[in-house]
């Protein structure tokens, strides 16, 4: 499977692709070379078996949509905070227990899907995401929300938080 993924990445690199679909391939890891696809605006990695993401994912600064739902992620790299053009980040149905503070850098986010993880707390920096209109937190182990979420005055689309 690894060579098939490497082939897709190399082909996308040659074409200067703006979108790459690596969903539903039962991937357990991603090659570091994924970080070379700096033209990508959309990356589909959902329905795999990923437990971690390479730091080089933070090189994909043109991404606007990142789909990581239905994996086995337990943590996110701090470099995810480099993806400041993201408008949609889908992390539903993983095993996340915490989020990096750097997610607060993603000030263009309009939708943040965190449903069905194992989050017990959220970083205060999520209060920086003032363009959010959708924040999905249902199915976590949250007992309180940071007061900084009060900055998110445009939230019109959300599931129950607890």
Secondary structure, DSSP 8 states (H G I E B T S, - for coil): -HHHHHHHHHHHHHHT-SEEE-TTS--S---GGGGG-TT-SEEE--SS--S---GGGGG-TT-SEEE--SS------GGGGG-TT-SEEE--SS------GGGGG-TT-SEEE--SS--S---GGGGG-TT-SEEE--SS--S---GGGGG-TT--B-----
